[in-house]
Structures are given as structure tokens and as C-alpha cells.
Amino acid sequence: MLQTKPKALLIPRPLLLNDSTVLRSDGQQVRVKTGLRDYRMVEIVAGLSPNDELQAPNP
């Protein structure tokens, strides 16, 4: 069964640290609540707004 949400906030999966944290562009780590996910994208249910800018974590 395919699920869709018209206004879901999605981020690329590599931006998610430890399944519950993202890194803002100012270097601040923010805990987020995730929802649906696939191999490329993760739905953010709480903790971010569409205006937040993120940066990729250092390898």
C-alpha cells in the first residue's frame, strides 16, 4: 500500500544523525521526531520548520 501526505516535510536520509538528530546550518544539533521513511527521504514530524537550513554531517 502506498501512502502519501500532501504537506509532509521531507529531508534526505543522509542528513539524519542517529535516527533523531539533524545539524542546522549554524552548527546546532536539533532533535527531531521522524515519521515515514524510505531509502532516500525521511519525513520530519516535529522539531524543524520548512524554513530551517540544514548541513550535512562531517563523515
Predicted model as a PDB file, atoms N, CA, C, CB and O in Angstrom, pLDDT in the B-factor column:
MODEL        1                                                                  
ATOM      1  N   MET A   1       0.841  -1.180   0.000  1.00 72.00           N  
ATOM      2  CA  MET A   1       0.000   0.000   0.000  1.00 72.00           C  
ATOM      3  C   MET A   1       0.885   1.241   0.000  1.00 72.00           C  
ATOM      4  CB  MET A   1      -0.956  -0.001   1.217  1.00 72.00           C  
ATOM      5  O   MET A   1       1.823   1.337   0.791  1.00 72.00           O  
ATOM      6  N   LEU A   2       0.597   2.162  -0.859  1.00 73.00           N  
ATOM      7  CA  LEU A   2       1.358   3.402  -0.976  1.00 73.00           C  
ATOM      8  C   LEU A   2       0.690   4.487  -0.158  1.00 73.00           C  
ATOM      9  CB  LEU A   2       1.487   3.838  -2.449  1.00 73.00           C  
ATOM     10  O   LEU A   2      -0.511   4.721  -0.289  1.00 73.00           O  
ATOM     11  N   GLN A   3       1.480   5.164   0.700  1.00 69.00           N  
ATOM     12  CA  GLN A   3       0.939   6.259   1.499  1.00 69.00           C  
ATOM     13  C   GLN A   3       1.511   7.573   1.002  1.00 69.00           C  
ATOM     14  CB  GLN A   3       1.252   6.060   3.000  1.00 69.00           C  
ATOM     15  O   GLN A   3       2.691   7.650   0.660  1.00 69.00           O  
ATOM     16  N   THR A   4       0.687   8.601   0.960  1.00 75.00           N  
ATOM     17  CA  THR A   4       1.143   9.935   0.601  1.00 75.00           C  
ATOM     18  C   THR A   4       0.577  10.941   1.597  1.00 75.00           C  
ATOM     19  CB  THR A   4       0.725  10.295  -0.849  1.00 75.00           C  
ATOM     20  O   THR A   4      -0.501  10.750   2.160  1.00 75.00           O  
ATOM     21  N   LYS A   5       1.334  12.016   1.795  1.00 78.00           N  
ATOM     22  CA  LYS A   5       0.903  13.127   2.641  1.00 78.00           C  
ATOM     23  C   LYS A   5       1.173  14.390   1.847  1.00 78.00           C  
ATOM     24  CB  LYS A   5       1.647  13.141   4.043  1.00 78.00           C  
ATOM     25  O   LYS A   5       2.318  14.636   1.468  1.00 78.00           O  
ATOM     26  N   PRO A   6       0.164  15.194   1.585  1.00 82.00           N  
ATOM     27  CA  PRO A   6       0.339  16.349   0.700  1.00 82.00           C  
ATOM     28  C   PRO A   6       1.299  17.426   1.203  1.00 82.00           C  
ATOM     29  CB  PRO A   6      -0.975  16.969   0.461  1.00 82.00           C  
ATOM     30  O   PRO A   6       1.938  18.089   0.387  1.00 82.00           O  
ATOM     31  N   LYS A   7       1.422  17.622   2.510  1.00 86.00           N  
ATOM     32  CA  LYS A   7       2.271  18.698   3.024  1.00 86.00           C  
ATOM     33  C   LYS A   7       3.350  18.178   3.960  1.00 86.00           C  
ATOM     34  CB  LYS A   7       1.428  19.730   3.745  1.00 86.00           C  
ATOM     35  O   LYS A   7       3.687  18.837   4.944  1.00 86.00           O  
ATOM     36  N   ALA A   8       3.884  17.026   3.671  1.00 88.00           N  
ATOM     37  CA  ALA A   8       4.912  16.431   4.525  1.00 88.00           C  
ATOM     38  C   ALA A   8       6.232  17.180   4.366  1.00 88.00           C  
ATOM     39  CB  ALA A   8       5.101  14.936   4.190  1.00 88.00           C  
ATOM     40  O   ALA A   8       6.581  17.608   3.266  1.00 88.00           O  
ATOM     41  N   LEU A   9       6.963  17.335   5.468  1.00 94.00           N  
ATOM     42  CA  LEU A   9       8.298  17.926   5.457  1.00 94.00           C  
ATOM     43  C   LEU A   9       9.295  16.780   5.339  1.00 94.00           C  
ATOM     44  CB  LEU A   9       8.566  18.796   6.749  1.00 94.00           C  
ATOM     45  O   LEU A   9       9.405  15.955   6.246  1.00 94.00           O  
ATOM     46  N   LEU A  10      10.018  16.727   4.232  1.00 94.00           N  
ATOM     47  CA  LEU A  10      10.958  15.645   3.960  1.00 94.00           C  
ATOM     48  C   LEU A  10      12.380  16.178   3.900  1.00 94.00           C  
ATOM     49  CB  LEU A  10      10.601  14.935   2.651  1.00 94.00           C  
ATOM     50  O   LEU A  10      12.617  17.294   3.437  1.00 94.00           O  
ATOM     51  N   ILE A  11      13.324  15.371   4.372  1.00 96.00           N  
ATOM     52  CA  ILE A  11      14.747  15.682   4.229  1.00 96.00           C  
ATOM     53  C   ILE A  11      15.445  14.444   3.673  1.00 96.00           C  
ATOM     54  CB  ILE A  11      15.381  16.123   5.602  1.00 96.00           C  
ATOM     55  O   ILE A  11      14.958  13.327   3.848  1.00 96.00           O  
ATOM     56  N   PRO A  12      16.577  14.632   3.006  1.00 96.00           N  
ATOM     57  CA  PRO A  12      17.350  13.472   2.559  1.00 96.00           C  
ATOM     58  C   PRO A  12      17.832  12.654   3.762  1.00 96.00           C  
ATOM     59  CB  PRO A  12      18.555  13.922   1.696  1.00 96.00           C  
ATOM     60  O   PRO A  12      18.266  13.217   4.768  1.00 96.00           O  
ATOM     61  N   ARG A  13      17.754  11.360   3.654  1.00 95.00           N  
ATOM     62  CA  ARG A  13      18.117  10.481   4.769  1.00 95.00           C  
ATOM     63  C   ARG A  13      19.545  10.672   5.279  1.00 95.00           C  
ATOM     64  CB  ARG A  13      17.936   9.058   4.353  1.00 95.00           C  
ATOM     65  O   ARG A  13      19.763  10.545   6.484  1.00 95.00           O  
ATOM     66  N   PRO A  14      20.538  10.974   4.419  1.00 94.00           N  
ATOM     67  CA  PRO A  14      21.902  11.171   4.944  1.00 94.00           C  
ATOM     68  C   PRO A  14      22.046  12.368   5.903  1.00 94.00           C  
ATOM     69  CB  PRO A  14      22.855  11.355   3.788  1.00 94.00           C  
ATOM     70  O   PRO A  14      23.048  12.458   6.612  1.00 94.00           O  
ATOM     71  N   LEU A  15      21.065  13.287   5.939  1.00 96.00           N  
ATOM     72  CA  LEU A  15      21.141  14.421   6.867  1.00 96.00           C  
ATOM     73  C   LEU A  15      20.719  14.044   8.284  1.00 96.00           C  
ATOM     74  CB  LEU A  15      20.272  15.561   6.367  1.00 96.00           C  
ATOM     75  O   LEU A  15      20.929  14.821   9.215  1.00 96.00           O  
ATOM     76  N   LEU A  16      20.133  12.873   8.460  1.00 94.00           N  
ATOM     77  CA  LEU A  16      19.661  12.425   9.765  1.00 94.00           C  
ATOM     78  C   LEU A  16      20.781  11.697  10.509  1.00 94.00           C  
ATOM     79  CB  LEU A  16      18.428  11.507   9.611  1.00 94.00           C  
ATOM     80  O   LEU A  16      21.352  10.730  10.005  1.00 94.00           O  
ATOM     81  N   LEU A  17      21.083  12.178  11.715  1.00 92.00           N  
ATOM     82  CA  LEU A  17      22.110  11.567  12.569  1.00 92.00           C  
ATOM     83  C   LEU A  17      21.439  10.725  13.641  1.00 92.00           C  
ATOM     84  CB  LEU A  17      23.016  12.651  13.218  1.00 92.00           C  
ATOM     85  O   LEU A  17      20.518  11.201  14.304  1.00 92.00           O  
ATOM     86  N   ASN A  18      21.870   9.504  13.824  1.00 91.00           N  
ATOM     87  CA  ASN A  18      21.377   8.634  14.902  1.00 91.00           C  
ATOM     88  C   ASN A  18      19.853   8.525  14.927  1.00 91.00           C  
ATOM     89  CB  ASN A  18      21.866   9.149  16.242  1.00 91.00           C  
ATOM     90  O   ASN A  18      19.263   8.368  15.996  1.00 91.00           O  
ATOM     91  N   ASP A  19      19.221   8.604  13.778  1.00 89.00           N  
ATOM     92  CA  ASP A  19      17.764   8.458  13.618  1.00 89.00           C  
ATOM     93  C   ASP A  19      16.924   9.511  14.331  1.00 89.00           C  
ATOM     94  CB  ASP A  19      17.352   7.120  14.107  1.00 89.00           C  
ATOM     95  O   ASP A  19      15.698   9.399  14.327  1.00 89.00           O  
ATOM     96  N   SER A  20      17.530  10.538  14.948  1.00 94.00           N  
ATOM     97  CA  SER A  20      16.698  11.509  15.660  1.00 94.00           C  
ATOM     98  C   SER A  20      17.318  12.900  15.768  1.00 94.00           C  
ATOM     99  CB  SER A  20      16.407  11.000  17.032  1.00 94.00           C  
ATOM    100  O   SER A  20      16.796  13.740  16.501  1.00 94.00           O  
ATOM    101  N   THR A  21      18.407  13.167  15.065  1.00 96.00           N  
ATOM    102  CA  THR A  21      19.090  14.457  15.177  1.00 96.00           C  
ATOM    103  C   THR A  21      19.486  14.950  13.790  1.00 96.00           C  
ATOM    104  CB  THR A  21      20.339  14.345  16.091  1.00 96.00           C  
ATOM    105  O   THR A  21      19.872  14.169  12.920  1.00 96.00           O  
ATOM    106  N   VAL A  22      19.380  16.276  13.603  1.00 97.00           N  
ATOM    107  CA  VAL A  22      19.874  16.908  12.379  1.00 97.00           C  
ATOM    108  C   VAL A  22      20.800  18.052  12.774  1.00 97.00           C  
ATOM    109  CB  VAL A  22      18.692  17.422  11.481  1.00 97.00           C  
ATOM    110  O   VAL A  22      20.793  18.502  13.920  1.00 97.00           O  
ATOM    111  N   LEU A  23      21.582  18.511  11.832  1.00 96.00           N  
ATOM    112  CA  LEU A  23      22.526  19.595  12.065  1.00 96.00           C  
ATOM    113  C   LEU A  23      22.077  20.819  11.269  1.00 96.00           C  
ATOM    114  CB  LEU A  23      23.974  19.172  11.670  1.00 96.00           C  
ATOM    115  O   LEU A  23      22.028  20.788  10.039  1.00 96.00           O  
ATOM    116  N   ARG A  24      21.750  21.896  11.985  1.00 95.00           N  
ATOM    117  CA  ARG A  24      21.364  23.144  11.307  1.00 95.00           C  
ATOM    118  C   ARG A  24      22.597  23.794  10.695  1.00 95.00           C  
ATOM    119  CB  ARG A  24      20.666  24.126  12.296  1.00 95.00           C  
ATOM    120  O   ARG A  24      23.727  23.460  11.052  1.00 95.00           O  
ATOM    121  N   SER A  25      22.374  24.717   9.778  1.00 94.00           N  
ATOM    122  CA  SER A  25      23.487  25.382   9.095  1.00 94.00           C  
ATOM    123  C   SER A  25      24.348  26.202  10.049  1.00 94.00           C  
ATOM    124  CB  SER A  25      22.958  26.278   7.992  1.00 94.00           C  
ATOM    125  O   SER A  25      25.496  26.504   9.726  1.00 94.00           O  
ATOM    126  N   ASP A  26      23.814  26.573  11.232  1.00 94.00           N  
ATOM    127  CA  ASP A  26      24.607  27.314  12.223  1.00 94.00           C  
ATOM    128  C   ASP A  26      25.413  26.371  13.128  1.00 94.00           C  
ATOM    129  CB  ASP A  26      23.686  28.196  13.080  1.00 94.00           C  
ATOM    130  O   ASP A  26      26.086  26.833  14.049  1.00 94.00           O  
ATOM    131  N   GLY A  27      25.353  25.057  12.875  1.00 92.00           N  
ATOM    132  CA  GLY A  27      26.109  24.076  13.650  1.00 92.00           C  
ATOM    133  C   GLY A  27      25.367  23.483  14.822  1.00 92.00           C  
ATOM    134  O   GLY A  27      25.879  22.576  15.477  1.00 92.00           O  
ATOM    135  N   GLN A  28      24.163  23.976  15.108  1.00 95.00           N  
ATOM    136  CA  GLN A  28      23.386  23.487  16.247  1.00 95.00           C  
ATOM    137  C   GLN A  28      22.733  22.147  15.904  1.00 95.00           C  
ATOM    138  CB  GLN A  28      22.311  24.523  16.659  1.00 95.00           C  
ATOM    139  O   GLN A  28      22.133  21.995  14.841  1.00 95.00           O  
ATOM    140  N   GLN A  29      22.855  21.178  16.813  1.00 95.00           N  
ATOM    141  CA  GLN A  29      22.174  19.895  16.643  1.00 95.00           C  
ATOM    142  C   GLN A  29      20.768  20.014  17.200  1.00 95.00           C  
ATOM    143  CB  GLN A  29      22.953  18.743  17.345  1.00 95.00           C  
ATOM    144  O   GLN A  29      20.560  20.575  18.276  1.00 95.00           O  
ATOM    145  N   VAL A  30      19.804  19.482  16.461  1.00 96.00           N  
ATOM    146  CA  VAL A  30      18.401  19.575  16.843  1.00 96.00           C  
ATOM    147  C   VAL A  30      17.788  18.178  16.815  1.00 96.00           C  
ATOM    148  CB  VAL A  30      17.626  20.543  15.900  1.00 96.00           C  
ATOM    149  O   VAL A  30      17.928  17.446  15.835  1.00 96.00           O  
ATOM    150  N   ARG A  31      17.101  17.815  17.914  1.00 97.00           N  
ATOM    151  CA  ARG A  31      16.384  16.531  17.933  1.00 97.00           C  
ATOM    152  C   ARG A  31      15.089  16.690  17.154  1.00 97.00           C  
ATOM    153  CB  ARG A  31      16.096  16.055  19.401  1.00 97.00           C  
ATOM    154  O   ARG A  31      14.390  17.695  17.286  1.00 97.00           O  
ATOM    155  N   VAL A  32      14.781  15.695  16.346  1.00 97.00           N  
ATOM    156  CA  VAL A  32      13.566  15.718  15.547  1.00 97.00           C  
ATOM    157  C   VAL A  32      12.783  14.430  15.765  1.00 97.00           C  
ATOM    158  CB  VAL A  32      13.896  15.908  14.053  1.00 97.00           C  
ATOM    159  O   VAL A  32      13.331  13.406  16.172  1.00 97.00           O  
ATOM    160  N   LYS A  33      11.504  14.509  15.488  1.00 97.00           N  
ATOM    161  CA  LYS A  33      10.653  13.322  15.506  1.00 97.00           C  
ATOM    162  C   LYS A  33      10.394  12.953  14.058  1.00 97.00           C  
ATOM    163  CB  LYS A  33       9.305  13.568  16.295  1.00 97.00           C  
ATOM    164  O   LYS A  33       9.952  13.788  13.269  1.00 97.00           O  
ATOM    165  N   THR A  34      10.668  11.707  13.710  1.00 96.00           N  
ATOM    166  CA  THR A  34      10.510  11.266  12.332  1.00 96.00           C  
ATOM    167  C   THR A  34       9.230  10.462  12.158  1.00 96.00           C  
ATOM    168  CB  THR A  34      11.712  10.438  11.898  1.00 96.00           C  
ATOM    169  O   THR A  34       8.671   9.913  13.108  1.00 96.00           O  
ATOM    170  N   GLY A  35       8.791  10.416  10.905  1.00 93.00           N  
ATOM    171  CA  GLY A  35       7.606   9.643  10.562  1.00 93.00           C  
ATOM    172  C   GLY A  35       7.979   8.609   9.514  1.00 93.00           C  
ATOM    173  O   GLY A  35       8.879   7.794   9.721  1.00 93.00           O  
ATOM    174  N   LEU A  36       7.290   8.649   8.407  1.00 90.00           N  
ATOM    175  CA  LEU A  36       7.546   7.698   7.328  1.00 90.00           C  
ATOM    176  C   LEU A  36       8.918   7.928   6.724  1.00 90.00           C  
ATOM    177  CB  LEU A  36       6.470   7.807   6.247  1.00 90.00           C  
ATOM    178  O   LEU A  36       9.432   9.046   6.738  1.00 90.00           O  
ATOM    179  N   ARG A  37       9.512   6.862   6.191  1.00 91.00           N  
ATOM    180  CA  ARG A  37      10.816   6.976   5.556  1.00 91.00           C  
ATOM    181  C   ARG A  37      10.943   5.922   4.481  1.00 91.00           C  
ATOM    182  CB  ARG A  37      11.950   6.840   6.585  1.00 91.00           C  
ATOM    183  O   ARG A  37      10.280   4.886   4.514  1.00 91.00           O  
ATOM    184  N   ASP A  38      11.810   6.209   3.528  1.00 90.00           N  
ATOM    185  CA  ASP A  38      12.191   5.204   2.551  1.00 90.00           C  
ATOM    186  C   ASP A  38      13.703   5.229   2.454  1.00 90.00           C  
ATOM    187  CB  ASP A  38      11.518   5.459   1.158  1.00 90.00           C  
ATOM    188  O   ASP A  38      14.368   5.808   3.314  1.00 90.00           O  
ATOM    189  N   TYR A  39      14.250   4.622   1.440  1.00 92.00           N  
ATOM    190  CA  TYR A  39      15.710   4.548   1.355  1.00 92.00           C  
ATOM    191  C   TYR A  39      16.365   5.886   1.012  1.00 92.00           C  
ATOM    192  CB  TYR A  39      16.104   3.524   0.325  1.00 92.00           C  
ATOM    193  O   TYR A  39      17.581   6.017   1.145  1.00 92.00           O  
ATOM    194  N   ARG A  40      15.590   6.886   0.572  1.00 95.00           N  
ATOM    195  CA  ARG A  40      16.169   8.182   0.211  1.00 95.00           C  
ATOM    196  C   ARG A  40      15.746   9.337   1.116  1.00 95.00           C  
ATOM    197  CB  ARG A  40      15.799   8.511  -1.193  1.00 95.00           C  
ATOM    198  O   ARG A  40      16.558  10.211   1.418  1.00 95.00           O  
ATOM    199  N   MET A  41      14.494   9.350   1.548  1.00 94.00           N  
ATOM    200  CA  MET A  41      13.941  10.501   2.257  1.00 94.00           C  
ATOM    201  C   MET A  41      13.343  10.090   3.602  1.00 94.00           C  
ATOM    202  CB  MET A  41      12.877  11.192   1.399  1.00 94.00           C  
ATOM    203  O   MET A  41      12.962   8.938   3.806  1.00 94.00           O  
ATOM    204  N   VAL A  42      13.270  11.082   4.529  1.00 95.00           N  
ATOM    205  CA  VAL A  42      12.691  10.880   5.860  1.00 95.00           C  
ATOM    206  C   VAL A  42      11.699  12.003   6.110  1.00 95.00           C  
ATOM    207  CB  VAL A  42      13.799  10.842   6.976  1.00 95.00           C  
ATOM    208  O   VAL A  42      11.995  13.171   5.859  1.00 95.00           O  
ATOM    209  N   GLU A  43      10.531  11.647   6.602  1.00 95.00           N  
ATOM    210  CA  GLU A  43       9.538  12.643   6.987  1.00 95.00           C  
ATOM    211  C   GLU A  43       9.883  13.177   8.372  1.00 95.00           C  
ATOM    212  CB  GLU A  43       8.104  12.041   6.964  1.00 95.00           C  
ATOM    213  O   GLU A  43      10.167  12.403   9.287  1.00 95.00           O  
ATOM    214  N   ILE A  44       9.856  14.509   8.527  1.00 96.00           N  
ATOM    215  CA  ILE A  44      10.077  15.144   9.829  1.00 96.00           C  
ATOM    216  C   ILE A  44       8.720  15.585  10.362  1.00 96.00           C  
ATOM    217  CB  ILE A  44      11.074  16.365   9.721  1.00 96.00           C  
ATOM    218  O   ILE A  44       8.058  16.436   9.768  1.00 96.00           O  
ATOM    219  N   VAL A  45       8.312  15.003  11.480  1.00 95.00           N  
ATOM    220  CA  VAL A  45       7.006  15.279  12.068  1.00 95.00           C  
ATOM    221  C   VAL A  45       7.081  16.467  13.033  1.00 95.00           C  
ATOM    222  CB  VAL A  45       6.475  14.031  12.797  1.00 95.00           C  
ATOM    223  O   VAL A  45       6.135  17.249  13.125  1.00 95.00           O  
ATOM    224  N   ALA A  46       8.200  16.607  13.750  1.00 96.00           N  
ATOM    225  CA  ALA A  46       8.352  17.689  14.728  1.00 96.00           C  
ATOM    226  C   ALA A  46       9.836  18.007  14.898  1.00 96.00           C  
ATOM    227  CB  ALA A  46       7.711  17.301  16.099  1.00 96.00           C  
ATOM    228  O   ALA A  46      10.696  17.140  14.739  1.00 96.00           O  
ATOM    229  N   GLY A  47      10.118  19.276  15.227  1.00 96.00           N  
ATOM    230  CA  GLY A  47      11.487  19.690  15.514  1.00 96.00           C  
ATOM    231  C   GLY A  47      12.089  20.617  14.479  1.00 96.00           C  
ATOM    232  O   GLY A  47      13.065  21.308  14.771  1.00 96.00           O  
ATOM    233  N   LEU A  48      11.529  20.651  13.267  1.00 95.00           N  
ATOM    234  CA  LEU A  48      12.015  21.524  12.200  1.00 95.00           C  
ATOM    235  C   LEU A  48      10.854  22.239  11.545  1.00 95.00           C  
ATOM    236  CB  LEU A  48      12.808  20.727  11.154  1.00 95.00           C  
ATOM    237  O   LEU A  48       9.713  21.777  11.588  1.00 95.00           O  
ATOM    238  N   SER A  49      11.160  23.368  10.939  1.00 93.00           N  
ATOM    239  CA  SER A  49      10.183  24.069  10.105  1.00 93.00           C  
ATOM    240  C   SER A  49      10.694  24.063   8.666  1.00 93.00           C  
ATOM    241  CB  SER A  49       9.942  25.538  10.614  1.00 93.00           C  
ATOM    242  O   SER A  49      11.874  23.801   8.434  1.00 93.00           O  
ATOM    243  N   PRO A  50       9.835  24.345   7.713  1.00 92.00           N  
ATOM    244  CA  PRO A  50      10.286  24.387   6.314  1.00 92.00           C  
ATOM    245  C   PRO A  50      11.361  25.438   6.052  1.00 92.00           C  
ATOM    246  CB  PRO A  50       9.111  24.651   5.413  1.00 92.00           C  
ATOM    247  O   PRO A  50      12.070  25.348   5.050  1.00 92.00           O  
ATOM    248  N   ASN A  51      11.497  26.430   6.929  1.00 94.00           N  
ATOM    249  CA  ASN A  51      12.479  27.496   6.741  1.00 94.00           C  
ATOM    250  C   ASN A  51      13.855  27.172   7.310  1.00 94.00           C  
ATOM    251  CB  ASN A  51      11.976  28.755   7.367  1.00 94.00           C  
ATOM    252  O   ASN A  51      14.811  27.900   7.046  1.00 94.00           O  
ATOM    253  N   ASP A  52      13.979  26.094   8.086  1.00 94.00           N  
ATOM    254  CA  ASP A  52      15.277  25.718   8.661  1.00 94.00           C  
ATOM    255  C   ASP A  52      16.234  25.246   7.573  1.00 94.00           C  
ATOM    256  CB  ASP A  52      15.101  24.615   9.723  1.00 94.00           C  
ATOM    257  O   ASP A  52      15.853  24.483   6.685  1.00 94.00           O  
ATOM    258  N   GLU A  53      17.476  25.706   7.651  1.00 95.00           N  
ATOM    259  CA  GLU A  53      18.516  25.268   6.727  1.00 95.00           C  
ATOM    260  C   GLU A  53      19.384  24.253   7.434  1.00 95.00           C  
ATOM    261  CB  GLU A  53      19.366  26.464   6.215  1.00 95.00           C  
ATOM    262  O   GLU A  53      19.778  24.455   8.582  1.00 95.00           O  
ATOM    263  N   LEU A  54      19.686  23.150   6.748  1.00 96.00           N  
ATOM    264  CA  LEU A  54      20.462  22.068   7.327  1.00 96.00           C  
ATOM    265  C   LEU A  54      21.791  21.923   6.607  1.00 96.00           C  
ATOM    266  CB  LEU A  54      19.682  20.757   7.273  1.00 96.00           C  
ATOM    267  O   LEU A  54      21.944  22.343   5.461  1.00 96.00           O  
ATOM    268  N   GLN A  55      22.733  21.329   7.290  1.00 95.00           N  
ATOM    269  CA  GLN A  55      24.007  21.000   6.659  1.00 95.00           C  
ATOM    270  C   GLN A  55      24.280  19.520   6.844  1.00 95.00           C  
ATOM    271  CB  GLN A  55      25.162  21.850   7.245  1.00 95.00           C  
ATOM    272  O   GLN A  55      23.813  18.905   7.802  1.00 95.00           O  
ATOM    273  N   ALA A  56      25.033  18.963   5.931  1.00 92.00           N  
ATOM    274  CA  ALA A  56      25.389  17.556   6.007  1.00 92.00           C  
ATOM    275  C   ALA A  56      26.419  17.351   7.117  1.00 92.00           C  
ATOM    276  CB  ALA A  56      25.935  17.051   4.648  1.00 92.00           C  
ATOM    277  O   ALA A  56      27.308  18.182   7.300  1.00 92.00           O  
ATOM    278  N   PRO A  57      26.303  16.258   7.849  1.00 86.00           N  
ATOM    279  CA  PRO A  57      27.296  15.967   8.889  1.00 86.00           C  
ATOM    280  C   PRO A  57      28.642  15.629   8.267  1.00 86.00           C  
ATOM    281  CB  PRO A  57      26.821  14.808   9.785  1.00 86.00           C  
ATOM    282  O   PRO A  57      28.713  15.139   7.139  1.00 86.00           O  
ATOM    283  N   ASN A  58      29.698  15.892   9.007  1.00 81.00           N  
ATOM    284  CA  ASN A  58      31.048  15.525   8.544  1.00 81.00           C  
ATOM    285  C   ASN A  58      31.185  14.017   8.601  1.00 81.00           C  
ATOM    286  CB  ASN A  58      32.159  16.213   9.408  1.00 81.00           C  
ATOM    287  O   ASN A  58      30.711  13.387   9.547  1.00 81.00           O  
ATOM    288  N   PRO A  59      31.830  13.426   7.599  1.00 71.00           N  
ATOM    289  CA  PRO A  59      31.988  11.962   7.599  1.00 71.00           C  
ATOM    290  C   PRO A  59      32.912  11.465   8.683  1.00 71.00           C  
ATOM    291  CB  PRO A  59      32.503  11.499   6.272  1.00 71.00           C  
ATOM    292  O   PRO A  59      33.135  10.260   8.799  1.00 71.00           O  
TER     293      PRO A  59                                                      
ENDMDL                                                                          
END                                                                             
